Amino acid sequence: MDWVDWAYLAFGGALVAVFACIVFYYYKPRRKRHVEEPKYRMLDDD
């Protein structure tokens, strides 16, 4: 394996790790109310 192959592997692994962190942060049970709130606010009549 050349160093370019290792660089692609490292970059791909970093992207997977960042995506996993974003998904984990977004779907935390504590954030559920904050995430769902705009959906219900949109349905409220003014």
C-alpha positions, 0 to 999 in steps of 0.5 A, spaced: 500 500 500 502 506 498 501 512 502 496 515 498 492 509 499 493 510 507 491 517 506 484 515 502 483 510 508 484 515 513 480 520 510 474 516 509 475 513 516 475 520 519 468 522 515 465 516 518 467 518 525 464 525 524 458 522 521 457 517 527 458 523 532 453 528 528 448 522 528 449 520 535 449 528 537 442 529 533 438 523 536 440 523 543 434 523 548 435 529 551 435 533 544 428 530 542 424 535 545 428 541 542 428 537 535 421 536 535 418 542 537 419 546 530 414 541 528 409 542 533 410 549 532 408 549 525 402 546 526 399 551 531 394 557 529 396 564 530 
